[in-house]
Amino acid sequence: MSTLLLLSLAAAMDLKEGKIRNRVVLAGLAEGLLLQIAEAGWEGAGVFLRNVSIPVILCYLLFLMHALGAGDIKLFSVIGGIWDLHVLKLTIIVSFLVAAGMSLWKMLYYRNLISRLCIFRKYLHQVIVTFQLPEYPKDSQGKQHIIHFSTAILIGFLVALEVAD
């Protein structure tokens, strides 16, 4: 279960440093490429490229909004490179549900749910009216609204493995 070790290491880095180092991601991508080639020959390289591209395509808009970090998208790509599309799809879905729960808990804890929802409404209005995608506004209380999505990805992956079996 090297994927579990990789995701755990990435989550620990994210919690400690606020970012995920590329060497962890590159190790996971190299493992995925080698596994896919070993399993399906050179056709496995095509499967690998498709699977690592899907998270980038699906999550790019969230990255532009600064709602998701590049490291988080890279972790999804690592999972796609090593595992099949079913595990990747389940991981993405569960990760976003877990992150939503983490965000809700955090807003309830800091008692800023209503103010954050108002900020979100204003942001959506601005996007719809201007047809531009500005950076999502920060709150005045520091980093209370930030969650470590890598933790949600780790949990999502564990759940995906259980469901996929």
Accessible surface in RSA format (square Angstrom, percent):
REM  Atomic radii and reference values for relative SASA: ProtOr
REM  Chains: A
REM  Algorithm: Lee & Richards
REM  Probe-radius: 1.40
REM  Slices: 20
REM RES _ NUM      All-atoms   Total-Side   Main-Chain    Non-polar    All polar
REM                ABS   REL    ABS   REL    ABS   REL    ABS   REL    ABS   REL
RES MET A   1   138.38  71.7  79.02  52.3  59.36 141.3  82.08  69.8  56.30  74.6
RES SER A   2    51.37  43.4  41.43  55.3   9.94  22.9  39.93  85.0  11.44  16.0
RES THR A   3     3.46   2.5   3.29   3.3   0.18   0.4   0.22   0.3   3.24   4.9
RES LEU A   4    55.12  30.7  55.12  39.4   0.00   0.0  55.12  38.7   0.00   0.0
RES LEU A   5   128.47  71.5 124.28  88.9   4.19  10.5 127.78  89.7   0.69   1.9
RES LEU A   6    19.28  10.7  17.77  12.7   1.51   3.8  19.21  13.5   0.08   0.2
RES LEU A   7     0.72   0.4   0.51   0.4   0.21   0.5   0.51   0.4   0.21   0.6
RES SER A   8    44.34  37.5  38.71  51.7   5.63  13.0  27.60  58.8  16.74  23.5
RES LEU A   9    88.81  49.5  83.76  59.9   5.05  12.7  88.30  62.0   0.51   1.4
RES ALA A  10     0.00   0.0   0.00   0.0   0.00   0.0   0.00   0.0   0.00   0.0
RES ALA A  11     6.20   5.7   6.20   9.6   0.00   0.0   6.20   8.7   0.00   0.0
RES ALA A  12    55.96  51.5  47.25  72.9   8.71  19.8  52.52  74.0   3.44   9.1
RES MET A  13    24.24  12.6  21.38  14.2   2.86   6.8  23.88  20.3   0.36   0.5
RES ASP A  14    13.10   9.2  13.10  13.0   0.00   0.0   0.82   1.9  12.27  12.2
RES LEU A  15   106.94  59.6  82.51  59.0  24.44  61.4  82.72  58.1  24.23  65.2
RES LYS A  16   179.55  87.6 143.50  88.0  36.05  85.8  95.24  85.7  84.31  89.8
RES GLU A  17    78.86  45.3  45.05  34.1  33.81  80.5  29.85  57.7  49.01  40.0
RES GLY A  18    52.42  64.6   0.00   N/A  52.42  64.6  21.77  59.8  30.65  68.6
RES LYS A  19   115.16  56.2 109.29  67.1   5.88  14.0  67.03  60.3  48.14  51.3
RES ILE A  20    19.35  11.0   3.75   2.8  15.60  37.6   3.75   2.7  15.60  42.3
RES ARG A  21    83.37  35.0  78.07  39.8   5.31  12.6  14.94  20.4  68.43  41.5
RES ASN A  22    81.76  56.4  75.91  73.4   5.85  14.1  19.87  47.8  61.89  59.8
RES ARG A  23   166.03  69.7 155.87  79.5  10.16  24.2  66.11  90.3  99.92  60.6
RES VAL A  24     8.23   5.4   4.79   4.3   3.43   8.3   8.23   7.1   0.00   0.0
RES VAL A  25     4.24   2.8   4.11   3.7   0.13   0.3   4.24   3.7   0.00   0.0
RES LEU A  26   112.57  62.7 109.30  78.2   3.27   8.2 109.64  77.0   2.93   7.9
RES ALA A  27    57.36  52.7  42.72  65.9  14.65  33.3  51.67  72.8   5.69  15.1
RES GLY A  28     0.05   0.1   0.00   N/A   0.05   0.1   0.00   0.0   0.05   0.1
RES LEU A  29    44.10  24.6  43.27  31.0   0.83   2.1  43.78  30.7   0.32   0.9
RES ALA A  30    52.87  48.6  45.16  69.7   7.71  17.5  52.00  73.2   0.87   2.3
RES GLU A  31    46.42  26.6  41.00  31.0   5.41  12.9  28.58  55.3  17.83  14.6
RES GLY A  32     0.00   0.0   0.00   N/A   0.00   0.0   0.00   0.0   0.00   0.0
RES LEU A  33    61.95  34.5  61.95  44.3   0.00   0.0  61.95  43.5   0.00   0.0
RES LEU A  34   122.23  68.1 118.60  84.8   3.64   9.1 119.08  83.6   3.16   8.5
RES LEU A  35    82.28  45.8  79.86  57.1   2.42   6.1  80.57  56.6   1.70   4.6
RES GLN A  36    18.37  10.3  17.88  13.1   0.49   1.2   1.32   2.8  17.05  12.9
RES ILE A  37    41.67  23.7  38.42  28.6   3.25   7.8  38.42  27.7   3.25   8.8
RES ALA A  38    88.68  81.5  47.21  72.9  41.47  94.3  58.38  82.2  30.29  80.2
RES GLU A  39   151.06  86.7 115.27  87.2  35.79  85.2  40.92  79.1 110.14  89.9
RES ALA A  40    51.68  47.5  28.35  43.8  23.33  53.1  39.90  56.2  11.78  31.2
RES GLY A  41    35.78  44.1   0.00   N/A  35.78  44.1  31.36  86.1   4.43   9.9
RES TRP A  42   202.99  81.5 189.39  91.7  13.60  31.9 159.67  85.1  43.32  70.3
RES GLU A  43   143.10  82.2 131.68  99.6  11.42  27.2  52.54 101.6  90.56  73.9
RES GLY A  44     0.00   0.0   0.00   N/A   0.00   0.0   0.00   0.0   0.00   0.0
RES ALA A  45    22.46  20.7  22.46  34.7   0.00   0.0  22.46  31.6   0.00   0.0
RES GLY A  46    41.41  51.1   0.00   N/A  41.41  51.1  33.45  91.8   7.95  17.8
RES VAL A  47    50.02  32.9  47.21  42.7   2.82   6.8  48.84  42.4   1.18   3.2
RES PHE A  48    16.33   8.2  16.33  10.1   0.00   0.0  16.33   9.9   0.00   0.0
RES LEU A  49   110.36  61.5 109.58  78.4   0.77   1.9 110.06  77.3   0.30   0.8
RES ARG A  50   117.86  49.5 108.27  55.2   9.59  22.8  61.23  83.7  56.62  34.3
RES ASN A  51     1.26   0.9   1.26   1.2   0.00   0.0   0.00   0.0   1.26   1.2
RES VAL A  52    21.18  13.9  19.72  17.8   1.46   3.5  19.72  17.1   1.46   4.0
RES SER A  53    45.35  38.3  42.10  56.2   3.25   7.5  21.27  45.3  24.08  33.7
RES ILE A  54    47.14  26.8  46.43  34.6   0.71   1.7  47.14  33.9   0.00   0.0
RES PRO A  55     0.00   0.0   0.00   0.0   0.00   0.0   0.00   0.0   0.00   0.0
RES VAL A  56    71.77  47.2  71.73  64.9   0.04   0.1  71.73  62.3   0.04   0.1
RES ILE A  57   129.31  73.6 109.68  81.7  19.64  47.3 114.21  82.2  15.10  41.0
RES LEU A  58   112.51  62.7  86.53  61.9  25.97  65.3  89.30  62.7  23.21  62.5
RES CYS A  59     2.79   2.1   2.79   3.1   0.00   0.0   0.00   0.0   2.79   3.0
RES TYR A  60   113.18  52.8 113.07  64.3   0.11   0.3  77.57  58.3  35.61  43.9
RES LEU A  61   103.42  57.6 101.50  72.6   1.92   4.8 101.55  71.3   1.86   5.0
RES LEU A  62    54.97  30.6  54.96  39.3   0.01   0.0  54.96  38.6   0.01   0.0
RES PHE A  63    77.57  38.8  76.28  47.2   1.28   3.3  76.28  46.3   1.28   3.7
RES LEU A  64    74.59  41.5  64.50  46.1  10.09  25.4  66.79  46.9   7.80  21.0
RES MET A  65    28.51  14.8  28.51  18.9   0.00   0.0  19.99  17.0   8.52  11.3
RES HIS A  66   115.88  63.3  85.28  59.3  30.60  78.3  50.40  51.9  65.48  76.2
RES ALA A  67    62.41  57.4  24.71  38.1  37.69  85.7  34.54  48.6  27.87  73.8
RES LEU A  68     9.67   5.4   2.27   1.6   7.41  18.6   7.62   5.4   2.05   5.5
RES GLY A  69    34.59  42.7   0.00   N/A  34.59  42.7  29.72  81.6   4.86  10.9
RES ALA A  70    41.07  37.8  35.00  54.0   6.07  13.8  36.59  51.5   4.48  11.9
RES GLY A  71    15.27  18.8   0.00   N/A  15.27  18.8   7.95  21.8   7.32  16.4
RES ASP A  72    15.43  10.8  15.00  14.9   0.43   1.0   0.44   1.0  14.99  14.9
RES ILE A  73    12.49   7.1  12.49   9.3   0.00   0.0  12.49   9.0   0.00   0.0
RES LYS A  74    70.02  34.2  69.20  42.5   0.82   1.9  46.68  42.0  23.34  24.9
RES LEU A  75     1.09   0.6   1.09   0.8   0.00   0.0   1.09   0.8   0.00   0.0
RES PHE A  76     0.00   0.0   0.00   0.0   0.00   0.0   0.00   0.0   0.00   0.0
RES SER A  77     7.09   6.0   7.09   9.5   0.00   0.0   6.60  14.1   0.49   0.7
RES VAL A  78     0.55   0.4   0.43   0.4   0.12   0.3   0.46   0.4   0.09   0.2
RES ILE A  79     0.00   0.0   0.00   0.0   0.00   0.0   0.00   0.0   0.00   0.0
RES GLY A  80     0.05   0.1   0.00   N/A   0.05   0.1   0.05   0.1   0.00   0.0
RES GLY A  81     0.21   0.3   0.00   N/A   0.21   0.3   0.21   0.6   0.00   0.0
RES ILE A  82    22.36  12.7   7.56   5.6  14.80  35.7   7.56   5.4  14.80  40.2
RES TRP A  83    69.58  27.9  65.94  31.9   3.64   8.5  69.58  37.1   0.00   0.0
RES ASP A  84    83.00  58.1  75.75  75.4   7.25  17.1  40.00  94.1  43.01  42.9
RES LEU A  85    64.70  36.0  60.81  43.5   3.88   9.8  61.09  42.9   3.60   9.7
RES HIS A  86    84.76  46.3  78.39  54.5   6.38  16.3  61.13  63.0  23.63  27.5
RES VAL A  87     6.26   4.1   6.26   5.7   0.00   0.0   6.26   5.4   0.00   0.0
RES LEU A  88     2.62   1.5   2.62   1.9   0.00   0.0   2.62   1.8   0.00   0.0
RES LYS A  89   111.15  54.2 106.32  65.2   4.83  11.5  63.53  57.2  47.62  50.7
RES LEU A  90    27.75  15.5  27.75  19.9   0.00   0.0  27.75  19.5   0.00   0.0
RES THR A  91     0.00   0.0   0.00   0.0   0.00   0.0   0.00   0.0   0.00   0.0
RES ILE A  92    21.27  12.1  21.27  15.8   0.00   0.0  21.27  15.3   0.00   0.0
RES ILE A  93    88.93  50.6  84.15  62.7   4.77  11.5  88.25  63.5   0.68   1.9
RES VAL A  94    25.21  16.6  25.21  22.8   0.00   0.0  25.21  21.9   0.00   0.0
RES SER A  95     0.00   0.0   0.00   0.0   0.00   0.0   0.00   0.0   0.00   0.0
RES PHE A  96    67.51  33.8  62.64  38.8   4.87  12.7  62.96  38.2   4.55  13.0
RES LEU A  97   122.14  68.0 113.07  80.9   9.07  22.8 113.49  79.7   8.65  23.3
RES VAL A  98    33.99  22.4  26.26  23.8   7.73  18.6  32.89  28.6   1.10   3.0
RES ALA A  99     7.26   6.7   6.91  10.7   0.35   0.8   7.26  10.2   0.00   0.0
RES ALA A 100    59.01  54.3  46.72  72.1  12.29  28.0  54.91  77.3   4.10  10.9
RES GLY A 101    38.98  48.1   0.00   N/A  38.98  48.1  32.96  90.4   6.03  13.5
RES MET A 102    52.86  27.4  45.00  29.8   7.86  18.7  49.66  42.2   3.20   4.2
RES SER A 103    34.73  29.3  33.01  44.1   1.72   4.0  21.02  44.8  13.71  19.2
RES LEU A 104    83.73  46.6  83.53  59.8   0.20   0.5  83.53  58.7   0.20   0.5
RES TRP A 105   156.72  62.9 154.28  74.7   2.45   5.7 128.30  68.4  28.42  46.1
RES LYS A 106    44.55  21.7  44.34  27.2   0.21   0.5  24.16  21.7  20.39  21.7
RES MET A 107    38.11  19.7  37.32  24.7   0.78   1.9  31.74  27.0   6.37   8.4
RES LEU A 108    99.80  55.6  87.26  62.4  12.54  31.5  88.58  62.2  11.22  30.2
RES TYR A 109   137.76  64.3 112.10  63.8  25.66  66.8  73.35  55.1  64.42  79.4
RES TYR A 110    84.57  39.5  65.44  37.2  19.13  49.8  32.03  24.1  52.54  64.8
RES ARG A 111   219.18  92.0 184.26  93.9  34.92  83.1  67.24  91.9 151.94  92.1
RES ASN A 112    12.69   8.8   9.59   9.3   3.10   7.5   9.39  22.6   3.30   3.2
RES LEU A 113    45.77  25.5  43.69  31.3   2.08   5.2  43.69  30.7   2.08   5.6
RES ILE A 114   127.16  72.4 126.17  94.0   1.00   2.4 126.17  90.9   1.00   2.7
RES SER A 115    56.47  47.7  49.86  66.5   6.62  15.2  47.32 100.8   9.16  12.8
RES ARG A 116    14.74   6.2  13.14   6.7   1.60   3.8   5.85   8.0   8.88   5.4
RES LEU A 117    92.33  51.4  88.32  63.2   4.01  10.1  88.75  62.3   3.58   9.6
RES CYS A 118    53.68  40.6  52.07  58.1   1.61   3.8  12.71  32.2  40.97  44.2
RES ILE A 119    40.88  23.3  40.19  29.9   0.70   1.7  40.69  29.3   0.20   0.5
RES PHE A 120    87.45  43.8  87.45  54.2   0.00   0.0  87.45  53.0   0.00   0.0
RES ARG A 121   147.22  61.8 144.44  73.6   2.78   6.6  70.44  96.3  76.78  46.5
RES LYS A 122   128.72  62.8 123.14  75.6   5.58  13.3  70.21  63.2  58.51  62.3
RES TYR A 123     4.92   2.3   2.08   1.2   2.83   7.4   4.49   3.4   0.43   0.5
RES LEU A 124    74.24  41.3  74.24  53.1   0.00   0.0  74.24  52.1   0.00   0.0
RES HIS A 125   112.11  61.3 108.53  75.4   3.59   9.2  68.35  70.4  43.76  50.9
RES GLN A 126    84.57  47.3  81.33  59.4   3.25   7.7  20.67  44.0  63.90  48.5
RES VAL A 127    33.64  22.1  32.72  29.6   0.92   2.2  32.72  28.4   0.92   2.5
RES ILE A 128   117.71  67.0 111.02  82.7   6.69  16.1 114.84  82.7   2.86   7.8
RES VAL A 129    92.11  60.6  69.26  62.7  22.86  55.1  74.84  65.0  17.28  46.9
RES THR A 130    63.07  44.9  42.49  43.1  20.58  49.0  48.92  65.7  14.15  21.4
RES PHE A 131   182.38  91.2 150.03  92.9  32.35  84.2 156.33  94.8  26.05  74.5
RES GLN A 132   124.67  69.7 117.45  85.8   7.22  17.2  33.16  70.6  91.51  69.4
RES LEU A 133    58.06  32.3  31.54  22.6  26.52  66.7  32.23  22.6  25.83  69.5
RES PRO A 134    39.62  28.9  28.14  25.6  11.48  41.7  39.58  32.7   0.04   0.3
RES GLU A 135    90.33  51.9  70.85  53.6  19.48  46.4  23.97  46.4  66.36  54.2
RES TYR A 136    44.10  20.6  40.86  23.2   3.24   8.4  33.64  25.3  10.47  12.9
RES PRO A 137    55.51  40.5  45.63  41.6   9.88  35.9  55.16  45.5   0.35   2.2
RES LYS A 138   127.95  62.4 105.21  64.6  22.74  54.2  85.04  76.5  42.91  45.7
RES ASP A 139    20.44  14.3   8.60   8.6  11.84  28.0  11.04  26.0   9.40   9.4
RES SER A 140   119.42 100.9  73.85  98.6  45.57 105.0  58.71 125.0  60.71  85.0
RES GLN A 141   103.58  57.9  80.33  58.7  23.25  55.4  33.46  71.2  70.12  53.2
RES GLY A 142    44.05  54.3   0.00   N/A  44.05  54.3  36.99 101.5   7.06  15.8
RES LYS A 143   159.13  77.6 146.34  89.8  12.80  30.5  91.14  82.0  67.99  72.4
RES GLN A 144    39.83  22.3  34.42  25.2   5.41  12.9  10.81  23.0  29.02  22.0
RES HIS A 145    49.23  26.9  27.06  18.8  22.17  56.7  25.86  26.7  23.37  27.2
RES ILE A 146    66.17  37.7  61.73  46.0   4.44  10.7  65.26  47.0   0.91   2.5
RES ILE A 147    38.21  21.7  21.34  15.9  16.87  40.6  24.05  17.3  14.16  38.4
RES HIS A 148    53.02  29.0  50.70  35.2   2.32   5.9  27.66  28.5  25.36  29.5
RES PHE A 149    16.01   8.0  14.44   8.9   1.56   4.1  14.44   8.8   1.56   4.5
RES SER A 150     0.56   0.5   0.00   0.0   0.56   1.3   0.00   0.0   0.56   0.8
RES THR A 151    34.62  24.6  34.62  35.1   0.00   0.0  34.12  45.8   0.50   0.8
RES ALA A 152     0.00   0.0   0.00   0.0   0.00   0.0   0.00   0.0   0.00   0.0
RES ILE A 153     0.00   0.0   0.00   0.0   0.00   0.0   0.00   0.0   0.00   0.0
RES LEU A 154    30.63  17.1  30.63  21.9   0.00   0.0  30.63  21.5   0.00   0.0
RES ILE A 155    68.82  39.2  68.82  51.3   0.00   0.0  68.82  49.6   0.00   0.0
RES GLY A 156     0.00   0.0   0.00   N/A   0.00   0.0   0.00   0.0   0.00   0.0
RES PHE A 157     0.00   0.0   0.00   0.0   0.00   0.0   0.00   0.0   0.00   0.0
RES LEU A 158    75.01  41.8  72.99  52.2   2.02   5.1  73.22  51.4   1.79   4.8
RES VAL A 159    57.65  37.9  55.60  50.3   2.05   4.9  57.59  50.0   0.06   0.2
RES ALA A 160     0.19   0.2   0.00   0.0   0.19   0.4   0.19   0.3   0.00   0.0
RES LEU A 161    23.32  13.0  23.10  16.5   0.22   0.6  23.32  16.4   0.00   0.0
RES GLU A 162   135.79  78.0 120.61  91.2  15.18  36.1  42.56  82.3  93.23  76.1
RES VAL A 163    92.13  60.6  67.37  61.0  24.76  59.7  74.40  64.6  17.73  48.1
RES ALA A 164    38.64  35.5   9.00  13.9  29.64  67.4   9.97  14.0  28.67  76.0
RES ASP A 165   153.03 107.2  91.94  91.5  61.09 144.5  55.89 131.5  97.14  96.9
END  Absolute sums over single chains surface
CHAIN  1 A     9886.4       8367.3       1519.1       6944.7       2941.7
END  Absolute sums over all chains
TOTAL          9886.4       8367.3       1519.1       6944.7       2941.7
